């Protein structure tokens, strides 16, 4: 399973074009994710509120709604937020340049229109600017082409993350999009409790952070970048970070440890331009995980297995 070529399978994501639309999407996905937050019982590590890469964009799981359910999907092919109910109801909200307040109002109206009026915590999390959605009238950029390319990149990354996830027998997260930090992530757990997280993430209750990091993790993911890292990038970190992690030798060339963020980074373009993008990304995921697991003394023999094969159960004989 290798990439056929950087110009097609792995789309270009120039940061100067991506960043404005990614900033908009971070706020829009928070509106969508908070609908799940308001209606779904709490699941460990906030897994109940995350979005999943879908055949058209990013979607919630099925969300409870009385005796039925509903699903919200950001469709990056037709550029609509689609809200569907299990009774056949459907509403669509256009994804276009505008304001957060506008999309918020239309989403709330659409939810009421499918019989699911919902009151959410209507301000962003994990962003320095916590202006309530209804009051956020700043003009926002939405470039349909770059939004679609970002989703296409998520599709390719999701496939590699699936391969990586299949080689672990221990507790592992779904491959999911956290709308707080706007990153696609996959996490492995050692099974041991972790020290209490100090919290301190902007506009996020410490109780949420501490529950999310209740157990030891090695976590990897992808995000569009920000002012600290002005390029779409892959990351990998451990919590708690074991001694020597920052100095660990990882692959491929181009991966580096960022002391300010406390994690390893690999630019998306290093993967996209590689002769074999899938294997290049896998090497980053595996080498950073091994560094975390070895330095923290994880029971790797009990937690790992070979990569999953198509149509063939894992041998246990």
ROSE-559583 format. One line per 5 residues: number of its first residue (from 0); their letters; for each residue x negated, y negated, z negated of N, C-alpha, C. Coordinates in Angstrom, 3 decimals. Last residue first. Example, Ala and Ser with C-alpha at 12.3 -4.5 7.8 and 13.67 -1.06 7.14 Angstrom:
1) SA) -12.850,2.250,-7.080,-13.670,1.060,-7.140,-12.900,-0.030,-7.870  -13.190,5.690,-7.800,-12.300,4.500,-7.800,-13.200,3.300,-7.800
This chain:
316) XXXXX) 2.952,19.032,-17.513,2.563,20.398,-17.825,1.119,20.497,-18.275  3.903,16.690,-16.616,3.693,16.771,-18.069,3.246,18.162,-18.482  3.750,14.537,-13.841,3.491,15.878,-14.361,3.235,15.815,-15.865  6.383,12.435,-12.846,5.075,12.533,-13.486,4.912,13.935,-14.079  8.178,13.268,-9.839,8.101,13.040,-11.275,6.664,13.152,-11.786
311) XXXXX) 8.203,11.622,-6.784,7.610,12.765,-7.494,7.530,12.470,-8.981  8.937,9.420,-5.212,9.756,10.623,-5.189,9.216,11.794,-5.964  5.750,8.057,-5.057,7.100,7.979,-4.499,7.783,9.344,-4.554  4.063,7.903,-8.244,4.123,8.287,-6.830,5.572,8.207,-6.356  2.434,5.727,-10.585,3.590,6.480,-10.134,3.557,6.742,-8.635
306) XXXXX) -0.895,6.195,-11.712,0.078,5.378,-11.011,1.210,6.230,-10.476  -1.269,8.151,-14.766,-1.610,7.781,-13.406,-0.524,6.913,-12.779  -1.052,6.570,-17.999,-0.877,7.705,-17.098,-1.304,7.258,-15.712  -1.475,5.585,-21.474,-1.621,5.432,-20.035,-1.330,6.723,-19.275  -1.352,6.031,-24.227,-0.494,5.005,-23.654,-0.481,4.983,-22.133
301) XXXXX) -3.197,7.848,-25.124,-1.789,8.123,-25.395,-0.853,7.193,-24.640  -5.574,6.685,-24.347,-5.273,8.040,-23.892,-3.798,8.377,-24.082  -5.614,4.212,-25.684,-5.350,4.243,-24.257,-4.990,5.642,-23.759  -4.869,2.842,-28.279,-4.967,4.271,-28.017,-4.644,4.502,-26.543  -6.865,-0.153,-28.594,-5.613,0.520,-28.271,-5.876,2.007,-28.020
296) XXXXX) -8.931,-1.907,-29.478,-8.836,-0.538,-29.974,-7.483,0.116,-29.741  -9.440,-4.356,-28.445,-8.501,-4.306,-29.569,-8.291,-2.892,-30.094  -11.146,-3.780,-26.365,-11.653,-4.630,-27.443,-10.737,-4.614,-28.663  -9.442,-2.212,-24.739,-10.673,-1.653,-25.314,-11.160,-2.476,-26.501  -7.355,-4.002,-24.067,-7.070,-2.756,-24.771,-8.320,-2.173,-25.433
291) XXXXX) -8.689,-6.140,-22.751,-7.874,-6.378,-23.947,-7.697,-5.102,-24.751  -9.941,-4.747,-20.641,-10.725,-5.565,-21.563,-9.955,-5.788,-22.861  -7.733,-3.629,-19.362,-8.729,-2.754,-19.995,-9.592,-3.524,-20.984  -6.448,-5.988,-18.423,-5.790,-5.108,-19.397,-6.808,-4.238,-20.117  -8.382,-6.812,-16.611,-8.084,-7.668,-17.761,-7.332,-6.883,-18.841
286) XXXXX) -8.340,-4.686,-14.781,-9.582,-5.003,-15.502,-9.319,-5.896,-16.711  -5.665,-4.640,-13.823,-6.227,-3.498,-14.539,-7.452,-3.884,-15.358  -5.294,-7.174,-12.620,-4.383,-6.692,-13.649,-5.028,-5.600,-14.491  -7.441,-7.190,-10.767,-7.335,-8.210,-11.812,-6.448,-7.725,-12.956  -6.786,-5.026,-9.171,-8.059,-5.004,-9.894,-8.068,-6.040,-11.010
281) XXXXX) -4.346,-5.839,-8.068,-4.382,-4.708,-9.004,-5.676,-4.679,-9.808  -5.281,-7.857,-6.347,-4.469,-8.206,-7.512,-4.453,-7.077,-8.532  -6.671,-6.208,-4.549,-7.361,-7.301,-5.241,-6.593,-7.710,-6.481  -4.694,-4.566,-3.554,-5.743,-3.965,-4.386,-6.527,-5.034,-5.143  -3.173,-6.531,-2.163,-2.576,-5.703,-3.212,-3.644,-5.134,-4.142
276) XXXXX) -4.964,-7.680,-0.240,-4.426,-8.463,-1.352,-3.864,-7.621,-2.491  -7.634,-6.925,1.291,-6.546,-6.094,0.769,-5.952,-6.811,-0.439  -9.118,-9.151,1.966,-8.882,-8.133,2.994,-7.746,-7.201,2.593  -7.672,-12.194,0.607,-8.477,-10.978,0.501,-8.157,-10.017,1.636  -6.030,-14.365,0.544,-7.050,-14.330,1.592,-7.900,-13.060,1.577
271) XXXXX) -4.403,-13.905,-1.686,-3.799,-14.038,-0.352,-4.817,-13.859,0.759  -6.259,-13.945,-3.821,-5.525,-12.725,-3.473,-5.023,-12.802,-2.039  -7.094,-16.574,-3.717,-8.104,-15.508,-3.698,-7.451,-14.195,-3.306  -4.705,-17.957,-3.974,-5.356,-17.929,-2.675,-6.462,-16.893,-2.595  -4.093,-17.762,-6.701,-3.274,-17.033,-5.731,-3.989,-16.912,-4.394
266) XXXXX) -6.884,-17.513,-8.910,-6.076,-18.283,-7.958,-5.314,-17.385,-6.980  -6.704,-16.235,-12.064,-7.135,-15.867,-10.712,-6.282,-16.650,-9.736  -7.677,-16.372,-15.475,-6.950,-16.913,-14.343,-7.553,-16.404,-13.046  -7.307,-15.334,-18.865,-7.987,-15.213,-17.586,-7.070,-15.727,-16.477  -6.754,-17.629,-21.607,-6.394,-16.510,-20.749,-7.262,-16.492,-19.492
261) XXXXX) -6.705,-20.023,-23.044,-6.935,-18.766,-23.748,-6.572,-17.548,-22.927  -6.533,-22.590,-22.118,-5.316,-21.787,-22.072,-5.460,-20.482,-22.837  -9.168,-23.394,-22.610,-8.058,-24.229,-23.070,-6.751,-23.442,-23.114  -10.787,-21.450,-21.378,-10.776,-21.586,-22.841,-9.587,-22.388,-23.353  -10.160,-19.215,-18.971,-9.907,-20.631,-19.237,-9.809,-20.812,-20.751
256) XXXXX) -12.205,-17.025,-17.193,-11.495,-17.265,-18.436,-11.363,-18.765,-18.657  -11.636,-16.027,-13.763,-12.393,-16.709,-14.804,-11.541,-16.845,-16.056  -12.059,-14.579,-10.556,-11.357,-14.590,-11.837,-12.243,-15.259,-12.881  -13.970,-14.551,-8.611,-12.999,-15.638,-8.576,-12.143,-15.703,-9.812  -14.165,-11.084,-8.044,-14.852,-12.377,-8.057,-13.836,-13.507,-7.843
251) XXXXX) -11.266,-9.527,-9.703,-12.309,-9.612,-8.694,-13.132,-10.877,-8.882  -12.562,-8.334,-12.883,-12.606,-8.473,-11.429,-11.268,-9.048,-10.959  -14.484,-9.101,-15.830,-13.278,-8.661,-15.149,-13.463,-8.884,-13.646  -16.111,-8.887,-18.816,-16.335,-8.883,-17.373,-15.098,-8.298,-16.695  -15.400,-11.003,-21.619,-15.284,-9.726,-20.914,-15.527,-9.896,-19.419
246) XXXXX) -15.350,-13.254,-23.138,-16.621,-12.937,-22.471,-16.551,-11.654,-21.648  -12.858,-13.306,-24.298,-13.218,-14.394,-23.379,-14.473,-14.085,-22.582  -12.986,-11.112,-26.049,-12.121,-11.075,-24.859,-12.545,-12.124,-23.832  -14.389,-11.194,-28.409,-15.118,-10.828,-27.202,-14.290,-10.862,-25.937  -11.723,-10.233,-30.522,-13.066,-10.813,-30.390,-13.768,-10.293,-29.145
241) XXXXX) -8.451,-10.330,-28.928,-9.497,-9.657,-29.709,-10.848,-10.349,-29.539  -5.655,-12.257,-29.463,-6.813,-12.142,-28.579,-7.962,-11.508,-29.350  -2.673,-10.461,-30.396,-3.734,-11.448,-30.658,-4.929,-11.199,-29.739  -2.373,-10.972,-27.001,-2.022,-11.529,-28.309,-1.905,-10.387,-29.302  -4.127,-11.698,-24.011,-3.793,-10.751,-25.066,-3.352,-11.533,-26.296
236) XXXXX) -3.547,-12.431,-20.502,-3.972,-12.765,-21.862,-3.606,-11.629,-22.806  -3.760,-13.583,-17.229,-3.721,-12.406,-18.095,-4.259,-12.804,-19.461  -2.387,-14.932,-14.155,-2.991,-15.050,-15.486,-2.944,-13.709,-16.198  -2.544,-16.434,-10.909,-2.250,-15.301,-11.766,-2.948,-15.519,-13.106  -1.364,-19.559,-9.560,-2.388,-18.681,-10.136,-1.766,-17.490,-10.856
231) XXXXX) -1.350,-22.515,-7.638,-0.621,-21.314,-8.056,-1.626,-20.233,-8.442  -3.106,-25.238,-9.073,-3.053,-24.235,-8.010,-2.180,-23.088,-8.496  -4.206,-26.898,-11.254,-3.500,-27.399,-10.065,-3.588,-26.442,-8.878  -3.853,-26.616,-14.370,-4.355,-25.675,-13.362,-3.653,-26.008,-12.057  -2.755,-28.829,-15.598,-3.953,-28.199,-16.175,-4.638,-27.273,-15.171
226) XXXXX) -0.490,-29.458,-14.157,-1.575,-30.441,-14.191,-2.856,-29.854,-14.776  0.135,-26.155,-12.765,0.576,-27.426,-13.336,-0.610,-28.381,-13.370  1.424,-23.122,-11.215,0.389,-24.053,-11.618,0.989,-25.331,-12.171  3.344,-21.233,-10.750,3.043,-22.163,-9.658,1.913,-23.119,-9.976  2.319,-17.951,-11.947,3.117,-19.172,-11.971,2.561,-20.177,-10.982
221) XXXXX) 2.292,-14.607,-13.071,2.033,-15.547,-11.981,2.892,-16.775,-12.187  0.785,-12.280,-15.415,1.859,-12.892,-14.659,1.357,-13.852,-13.603  0.424,-10.120,-18.279,-0.077,-10.721,-17.043,1.089,-11.313,-16.280  -0.546,-9.166,-21.548,0.475,-9.679,-20.646,-0.172,-10.338,-19.438  -0.685,-7.049,-24.118,-1.519,-7.491,-23.010,-0.546,-7.881,-21.918
216) XXXXX) 0.234,-7.414,-27.578,0.525,-7.339,-26.153,-0.722,-7.595,-25.321  1.612,-6.461,-30.724,0.434,-6.693,-29.881,0.784,-6.516,-28.403  4.710,-8.032,-31.743,3.833,-6.876,-31.575,2.691,-7.211,-30.606  6.004,-10.442,-31.754,6.021,-9.661,-32.998,5.057,-8.481,-32.948  6.395,-12.485,-29.911,5.043,-11.968,-30.136,4.955,-11.201,-31.446
211) XXXXX) 9.098,-13.118,-30.054,8.546,-12.657,-28.781,7.193,-11.988,-28.961  9.335,-14.065,-32.644,9.988,-12.807,-32.297,9.404,-12.235,-31.009  7.864,-16.430,-32.349,7.397,-15.397,-33.282,8.064,-14.060,-33.026  9.399,-17.880,-30.500,8.028,-17.480,-30.181,7.579,-16.339,-31.075  11.752,-18.237,-31.986,11.790,-17.540,-30.701,10.402,-17.027,-30.340
206) XXXXX) 10.863,-19.698,-34.183,11.460,-18.376,-34.412,11.518,-17.567,-33.122  10.122,-22.135,-33.144,9.070,-21.198,-33.520,9.626,-19.793,-33.739  11.950,-23.311,-30.322,11.937,-22.957,-31.744,10.850,-21.920,-32.053  10.498,-25.540,-28.126,10.901,-24.141,-28.268,10.857,-23.788,-29.746  9.237,-27.976,-27.524,10.680,-27.818,-27.344,11.117,-26.353,-27.267
201) XXXXX) 6.025,-26.611,-27.055,6.912,-27.775,-26.964,8.370,-27.401,-26.717  4.996,-24.268,-29.468,5.257,-24.495,-28.046,6.265,-25.629,-27.917  4.560,-23.604,-32.147,4.053,-24.875,-31.652,4.243,-25.115,-30.175  3.369,-20.446,-33.389,4.389,-21.282,-32.766,3.779,-22.535,-32.171  1.644,-18.587,-34.539,1.727,-19.923,-35.143,2.810,-20.805,-34.556
196) XXXXX) 2.914,-15.298,-35.156,2.476,-16.303,-34.186,2.614,-17.697,-34.800  1.737,-12.997,-37.478,2.760,-13.997,-37.189,2.211,-15.067,-36.257  -0.005,-10.227,-35.928,0.116,-11.283,-36.937,1.138,-12.323,-36.504  1.880,-7.385,-34.686,0.908,-8.465,-34.496,1.028,-9.455,-35.657  2.196,-3.820,-34.855,2.643,-5.163,-35.199,1.503,-6.157,-35.012
191) XXXXX) 1.624,-1.625,-32.032,1.304,-2.108,-33.378,1.869,-3.503,-33.601  2.055,-0.971,-29.442,2.891,-0.303,-30.427,2.642,-0.775,-31.845  0.858,-2.331,-27.390,0.080,-1.278,-28.045,0.932,-0.429,-28.965  2.530,-3.126,-24.359,2.487,-3.195,-25.812,1.658,-2.040,-26.370  2.473,-5.223,-21.449,2.259,-3.921,-22.080,2.082,-4.117,-23.582
186) XXXXX) 4.426,-7.112,-19.181,3.729,-7.037,-20.457,3.651,-5.596,-20.948  4.712,-9.382,-16.537,4.836,-7.989,-16.947,3.925,-7.790,-18.149  6.344,-12.234,-15.006,5.459,-11.596,-15.980,5.742,-10.113,-16.112  6.491,-15.301,-13.447,6.843,-13.894,-13.278,5.851,-13.084,-14.095  7.413,-18.405,-14.987,6.401,-17.448,-14.555,7.004,-16.055,-14.431
181) XXXXX) 8.498,-20.730,-16.340,8.647,-20.499,-14.895,7.560,-19.575,-14.358  8.672,-21.106,-18.998,7.395,-21.471,-18.379,7.398,-21.260,-16.878  11.482,-20.476,-19.059,10.873,-21.499,-19.902,9.585,-22.022,-19.295  12.143,-18.345,-17.428,12.455,-19.681,-16.945,11.892,-20.780,-17.845  10.404,-15.606,-16.494,10.724,-16.397,-17.677,10.927,-17.851,-17.256
176) XXXXX) 11.251,-12.950,-14.625,10.905,-14.358,-14.490,11.377,-15.097,-15.730  9.839,-9.612,-14.847,10.902,-10.604,-14.945,10.350,-12.023,-14.952  9.725,-6.336,-15.109,9.048,-7.385,-14.337,10.079,-8.499,-14.188  10.232,-5.268,-18.543,10.591,-5.338,-17.125,9.648,-6.313,-16.414  7.408,-4.222,-20.614,8.532,-5.096,-20.270,9.024,-4.794,-18.863
171) XXXXX) 6.738,-1.143,-22.228,6.375,-2.160,-21.239,7.614,-2.960,-20.895  5.440,1.237,-24.417,6.461,0.216,-24.203,5.936,-0.837,-23.238  3.450,3.680,-22.586,3.940,2.975,-23.762,5.031,1.983,-23.408  2.561,4.565,-20.161,3.584,5.354,-20.836,4.192,4.631,-22.035  1.713,3.155,-17.087,1.703,2.968,-18.538,2.867,3.726,-19.156
166) XXXXX) 1.770,2.800,-14.338,0.656,3.544,-14.934,0.583,3.449,-16.443  3.781,1.137,-13.478,4.038,2.577,-13.436,2.937,3.393,-14.085  2.777,-1.443,-13.467,3.641,-1.036,-14.577,3.811,0.473,-14.637  1.435,-1.462,-10.991,0.695,-1.596,-12.248,1.531,-1.094,-13.426  3.619,-1.285,-9.244,2.585,-0.246,-9.245,1.812,-0.273,-10.552
161) XXXXX) 4.957,-3.663,-9.926,5.610,-2.364,-10.102,4.591,-1.236,-10.139  3.102,-5.599,-9.130,3.379,-5.440,-10.565,4.082,-4.107,-10.836  3.398,-5.296,-6.389,2.126,-4.928,-7.017,2.322,-4.738,-8.513  6.056,-6.218,-6.061,5.677,-4.873,-5.641,4.378,-4.405,-6.264  5.847,-8.854,-7.015,6.686,-7.888,-7.731,6.312,-6.456,-7.356
156) XXXXX) 4.366,-10.047,-5.007,3.758,-9.858,-6.322,4.535,-8.812,-7.118  6.278,-10.110,-2.951,5.037,-9.367,-2.779,4.390,-9.057,-4.130  8.230,-11.740,-4.211,8.580,-10.396,-3.736,7.313,-9.549,-3.584  6.840,-14.111,-4.633,7.295,-13.334,-5.787,7.648,-11.900,-5.389  6.555,-14.923,-1.971,5.368,-14.555,-2.735,5.756,-13.722,-3.951
151) XXXXX) 9.224,-15.507,-1.466,8.568,-14.433,-0.704,7.287,-13.985,-1.395  9.533,-17.702,-3.215,10.262,-16.454,-3.460,9.629,-15.285,-2.707  7.837,-19.493,-1.875,7.569,-19.131,-3.265,8.272,-17.825,-3.620  9.200,-19.694,0.558,7.865,-19.097,0.529,7.468,-18.689,-0.893  11.532,-21.008,-0.301,11.625,-19.659,0.251,10.264,-18.973,0.254
146) XXXXX) 10.404,-23.409,-1.122,11.136,-22.595,-2.090,11.245,-21.153,-1.595  9.423,-24.343,1.270,8.454,-23.945,0.247,9.127,-23.128,-0.847  11.894,-24.758,2.626,10.870,-23.881,3.191,9.878,-23.429,2.119  13.400,-26.589,1.059,13.866,-25.213,1.272,12.779,-24.272,1.765  12.408,-28.588,-1.410,11.981,-28.282,-0.050,12.379,-26.834,0.232
141) XXXXX) 13.630,-30.862,-3.470,13.829,-29.454,-3.154,13.521,-29.257,-1.682  12.989,-33.255,-5.983,12.670,-32.742,-4.648,13.027,-31.264,-4.569  15.158,-35.440,-7.727,14.354,-34.220,-7.705,14.194,-33.727,-6.275  15.604,-38.471,-9.456,15.646,-37.763,-8.170,14.683,-36.571,-8.189  17.041,-38.350,-12.720,15.859,-38.612,-11.895,15.976,-37.858,-10.573
136) XXXXX) 19.041,-37.909,-14.519,19.430,-38.439,-13.212,18.234,-38.790,-12.327  19.893,-36.191,-17.041,18.695,-36.207,-16.196,19.090,-36.604,-14.774  22.015,-35.789,-18.666,21.479,-37.150,-18.622,20.272,-37.289,-17.695  22.569,-33.125,-18.619,23.626,-34.042,-18.177,23.141,-35.476,-18.049  20.224,-32.021,-19.735,20.535,-31.835,-18.322,21.547,-32.871,-17.826
131) XXXXX) 18.286,-34.141,-21.890,19.425,-33.241,-21.656,19.800,-33.188,-20.179  14.793,-34.191,-21.778,16.003,-34.937,-21.445,17.157,-33.960,-21.214  12.311,-33.337,-22.679,13.493,-32.552,-23.021,14.781,-33.335,-22.792  9.217,-33.113,-21.497,10.397,-33.954,-21.323,11.644,-33.114,-21.548  7.528,-30.913,-21.895,7.374,-32.106,-22.735,8.584,-33.033,-22.675
126) XXXXX) 9.089,-27.732,-22.054,8.673,-28.858,-21.236,8.528,-30.086,-22.133  10.289,-25.701,-23.460,8.887,-25.513,-23.047,8.406,-26.578,-22.076  13.671,-26.235,-22.314,12.694,-25.722,-23.276,11.312,-25.662,-22.623  16.161,-28.766,-21.604,15.103,-27.818,-21.239,14.245,-27.414,-22.427  19.591,-28.585,-22.733,18.349,-29.347,-22.549,17.229,-28.348,-22.287
121) XXXXX) 22.063,-27.394,-23.696,21.933,-28.116,-22.426,20.759,-29.075,-22.390  22.966,-24.425,-24.380,22.043,-25.366,-25.014,21.486,-26.213,-23.878  26.320,-24.203,-22.948,24.928,-23.793,-23.106,24.172,-24.805,-23.961  29.448,-22.929,-22.671,28.715,-24.035,-23.273,27.294,-23.547,-23.554  31.431,-21.966,-19.948,30.317,-21.641,-20.841,29.692,-22.917,-21.374
116) XXXXX) 34.103,-20.292,-18.371,33.577,-21.558,-18.907,32.564,-21.268,-20.006  34.837,-18.283,-16.370,33.778,-18.076,-17.358,33.236,-19.413,-17.854  36.438,-18.294,-14.102,36.990,-17.818,-15.367,35.961,-17.552,-16.436  35.316,-19.483,-11.970,35.389,-18.016,-11.925,35.874,-17.446,-13.252  35.427,-22.164,-12.730,36.205,-21.733,-11.582,36.304,-20.230,-11.423
111) XXXXX) 33.565,-22.375,-14.741,34.981,-22.471,-15.097,35.861,-21.941,-13.966  31.328,-22.205,-13.051,31.579,-21.171,-14.067,33.037,-21.190,-14.510  31.616,-24.582,-11.621,31.712,-23.295,-10.930,31.969,-22.156,-11.905  31.182,-26.498,-13.601,32.477,-26.441,-12.921,32.675,-25.089,-12.231  28.518,-25.910,-14.205,29.533,-25.771,-15.245,30.932,-25.692,-14.627
106) XXXXX) 27.370,-26.542,-11.706,27.291,-25.175,-12.240,28.346,-24.954,-13.307  27.855,-29.277,-11.483,28.455,-28.363,-10.506,28.442,-26.926,-11.006  26.315,-30.227,-13.650,27.756,-30.444,-13.611,28.439,-29.477,-12.651  23.716,-29.378,-12.831,24.302,-28.921,-14.098,25.823,-29.065,-14.066  23.321,-30.798,-10.483,23.414,-29.344,-10.419,24.046,-28.793,-11.691
101) XXXXX) 23.334,-33.446,-11.585,24.278,-33.031,-10.560,24.442,-31.531,-10.500  21.191,-33.420,-13.373,22.547,-33.674,-13.870,23.595,-33.211,-12.862  19.061,-33.118,-11.647,19.390,-32.025,-12.551,20.809,-32.191,-13.067  19.748,-34.340,-8.319,19.397,-34.526,-9.716,19.735,-33.271,-10.509  18.308,-33.685,-5.157,19.344,-34.354,-5.942,18.865,-34.559,-7.362
96) XXXXX) 17.972,-31.417,-2.436,17.444,-32.533,-3.221,18.577,-33.259,-3.940  19.769,-28.329,-3.058,19.346,-29.419,-2.184,18.723,-30.504,-3.046  21.834,-25.734,-3.096,20.502,-26.096,-3.580,19.930,-27.104,-2.601  25.342,-25.787,-3.718,24.224,-26.009,-2.798,22.948,-26.323,-3.561  27.085,-23.206,-5.198,26.588,-24.555,-5.414,25.369,-24.742,-4.520
91) XXXXX) 29.977,-21.199,-5.086,28.646,-21.498,-4.561,28.327,-22.967,-4.787  31.799,-18.532,-6.632,31.609,-19.950,-6.384,30.175,-20.163,-5.928  34.163,-15.924,-6.847,32.846,-16.374,-6.407,32.873,-17.881,-6.191  35.868,-13.021,-8.131,35.711,-14.457,-8.003,34.289,-14.835,-7.605  36.013,-10.333,-8.642,35.997,-10.763,-7.246,35.841,-12.251,-7.050
86) XXXXX) 35.665,-9.616,-11.212,37.039,-9.576,-10.716,37.153,-10.076,-9.283  33.037,-10.064,-11.796,33.417,-8.686,-11.478,34.876,-8.565,-11.052  31.870,-13.034,-10.132,32.539,-12.378,-11.244,32.963,-10.974,-10.828  29.070,-14.993,-9.208,30.048,-13.958,-8.875,30.591,-13.345,-10.157  27.584,-17.753,-7.915,28.121,-17.225,-9.167,29.235,-16.255,-8.804
81) XXXXX) 24.728,-18.899,-6.353,25.948,-18.119,-6.172,26.347,-17.528,-7.516  23.202,-21.621,-5.176,23.396,-20.918,-6.429,24.745,-20.227,-6.310  21.632,-21.513,-1.974,22.828,-21.692,-2.783,22.606,-21.049,-4.155  20.070,-20.899,0.359,19.857,-22.066,-0.507,21.156,-22.471,-1.206  19.961,-18.666,1.867,21.013,-19.626,2.213,20.951,-20.890,1.363
76) XXXXX) 17.544,-17.837,0.607,17.752,-17.658,2.047,18.806,-18.647,2.542  17.510,-18.056,-2.082,16.553,-18.873,-1.348,16.555,-18.577,0.151  19.844,-18.214,-4.497,19.647,-17.610,-3.180,18.737,-18.534,-2.371  20.127,-17.475,-7.690,19.558,-18.540,-6.870,19.121,-17.911,-5.554  22.928,-16.076,-9.158,21.771,-15.833,-8.306,21.394,-17.102,-7.560
71) XXXXX) 24.661,-14.683,-11.862,24.251,-15.903,-11.176,22.989,-15.594,-10.389  27.453,-12.678,-12.660,26.041,-12.761,-12.303,25.808,-14.064,-11.559  29.701,-11.336,-15.115,29.365,-12.233,-14.025,27.864,-12.214,-13.809  32.336,-9.088,-16.243,31.005,-9.687,-16.270,30.826,-10.641,-15.106  34.967,-8.070,-18.424,34.178,-7.919,-17.208,32.815,-8.551,-17.348
66) XXXXX) 36.295,-8.696,-20.671,36.264,-7.280,-20.308,35.435,-7.015,-19.062  34.194,-11.423,-21.265,35.407,-10.720,-21.657,35.288,-9.243,-21.362  31.444,-11.113,-19.815,32.499,-12.122,-19.693,33.828,-11.449,-19.993  27.897,-10.534,-19.845,29.250,-10.255,-20.357,30.192,-11.447,-20.170  26.083,-10.418,-16.818,26.311,-11.156,-18.059,27.727,-10.858,-18.553
61) XXXXX) 23.689,-8.550,-15.158,25.119,-8.717,-15.374,25.338,-9.320,-16.764  20.669,-10.596,-14.872,21.378,-9.325,-14.987,22.881,-9.600,-15.088  20.268,-13.313,-12.469,20.448,-12.814,-13.825,20.847,-11.344,-13.762  17.844,-13.688,-9.824,19.186,-13.410,-10.317,19.165,-13.024,-11.787  16.340,-15.211,-7.093,16.207,-14.898,-8.507,17.604,-14.776,-9.097
56) XXXXX) 16.549,-13.907,-3.889,15.995,-14.967,-4.720,15.716,-14.526,-6.126  17.434,-11.766,-2.423,17.664,-13.093,-1.855,17.044,-14.211,-2.694  16.912,-9.477,-3.748,16.754,-9.426,-2.295,16.974,-10.777,-1.638  15.250,-10.767,-6.731,16.308,-10.054,-6.010,16.026,-10.077,-4.512  13.625,-10.820,-9.780,13.475,-11.033,-8.343,14.497,-10.160,-7.629
51) XXXXX) 15.509,-11.880,-12.609,14.835,-10.806,-11.862,14.721,-11.204,-10.393  15.225,-13.823,-15.637,15.738,-13.595,-14.298,14.926,-12.494,-13.617  15.984,-13.398,-19.171,15.084,-13.570,-18.039,15.815,-13.296,-16.716  17.437,-12.872,-21.416,17.696,-14.144,-20.732,16.857,-14.327,-19.476  16.713,-10.540,-22.661,18.097,-10.652,-22.201,18.345,-11.901,-21.363
46) XXXXX) 14.175,-10.664,-23.690,14.327,-10.031,-22.386,15.742,-10.174,-21.827  13.196,-11.711,-26.068,14.000,-12.574,-25.179,14.228,-11.964,-23.801  12.126,-9.731,-27.661,11.212,-10.522,-26.831,11.939,-11.391,-25.792  15.101,-7.784,-27.827,13.721,-8.019,-28.245,12.937,-8.786,-27.187  18.096,-9.636,-27.264,17.283,-8.452,-27.010,15.839,-8.783,-27.350
41) XXXXX) 21.157,-10.864,-28.432,19.705,-11.018,-28.393,19.024,-9.668,-28.202  23.967,-10.621,-26.194,23.330,-10.354,-27.490,21.806,-10.399,-27.366  24.897,-13.333,-24.055,24.325,-11.991,-24.162,23.709,-11.772,-25.537  25.669,-15.964,-23.638,26.687,-14.922,-23.542,26.191,-13.505,-23.836  23.648,-17.832,-23.667,24.868,-18.149,-24.411,25.818,-16.961,-24.521
36) XXXXX) 21.752,-16.695,-21.962,21.433,-16.892,-23.377,22.699,-17.102,-24.207  23.038,-16.922,-19.491,22.819,-15.591,-20.077,22.532,-15.692,-21.573  22.847,-19.701,-19.352,24.161,-19.070,-19.308,24.062,-17.656,-19.889  20.149,-20.120,-19.276,20.835,-20.444,-20.517,22.290,-19.967,-20.520  19.464,-19.525,-16.649,19.088,-18.607,-17.712,19.821,-18.867,-19.014
31) XXXXX) 20.489,-21.822,-15.316,21.006,-20.485,-15.021,20.707,-19.527,-16.169  18.910,-23.847,-16.463,20.375,-23.930,-16.527,20.977,-22.540,-16.325  16.386,-22.906,-15.720,16.734,-22.985,-17.139,18.250,-23.090,-17.316  16.374,-23.166,-12.997,16.414,-21.803,-13.544,16.730,-21.820,-15.037  16.229,-25.985,-12.873,17.423,-25.297,-12.406,17.499,-23.876,-12.970
26) XXXXX) 13.646,-26.447,-13.904,14.822,-26.972,-14.611,16.105,-26.274,-14.164  12.095,-25.125,-12.018,11.955,-24.797,-13.427,13.163,-25.282,-14.226  12.784,-26.367,-9.610,13.274,-25.010,-9.870,13.137,-24.627,-11.338  11.353,-28.775,-9.914,12.808,-28.776,-9.826,13.369,-27.408,-10.186  8.746,-27.775,-9.898,9.227,-28.526,-11.054,10.759,-28.574,-11.077
21) XXXXX) 8.685,-26.688,-7.323,8.576,-25.802,-8.474,9.050,-26.493,-9.752  8.778,-29.038,-5.797,9.906,-28.110,-5.745,9.876,-27.148,-6.918  6.254,-30.185,-6.513,7.518,-30.901,-6.743,8.741,-29.981,-6.734  4.346,-27.962,-5.892,4.570,-28.478,-7.239,5.889,-29.230,-7.403  4.104,-27.346,-3.132,4.823,-26.454,-4.038,5.233,-27.142,-5.328
16) XXXXX) 2.538,-29.319,-1.954,3.914,-29.098,-1.478,4.737,-28.311,-2.484  0.211,-29.091,-3.418,0.820,-30.418,-3.292,2.245,-30.339,-2.748  -0.481,-26.370,-3.178,-0.006,-26.904,-4.452,0.704,-28.234,-4.295  0.601,-24.182,-0.681,-0.212,-25.364,-1.001,0.373,-26.099,-2.203  0.888,-21.219,-0.178,1.578,-22.004,-1.201,0.720,-23.210,-1.573
11) XXXXX) 1.438,-18.939,2.479,0.665,-20.050,1.936,1.520,-20.823,0.932  2.559,-15.559,1.783,2.711,-16.911,2.352,1.765,-17.919,1.724  1.677,-12.590,2.683,1.427,-13.426,1.517,1.455,-14.885,1.977  2.385,-11.698,5.217,2.877,-10.998,4.042,2.732,-11.826,2.762  1.129,-13.735,6.933,2.529,-13.344,7.013,3.028,-12.751,5.702
6) XXXXX) -1.508,-14.350,6.468,-0.700,-15.373,7.130,0.773,-15.020,7.163  -2.815,-12.146,5.331,-2.450,-13.288,4.494,-1.519,-14.278,5.159  -1.666,-8.872,5.987,-2.353,-10.076,6.430,-1.890,-11.285,5.666  -0.680,-6.605,4.873,-0.975,-6.562,6.295,-1.681,-7.805,6.785  -1.780,-5.186,1.780,-1.196,-6.286,2.526,-1.606,-6.246,3.988
1) XX) -1.287,-1.673,1.121,-2.127,-2.871,1.209,-1.428,-3.926,2.039  -0.844,1.198,0.000,0.000,0.000,0.000,-0.873,-1.239,0.000
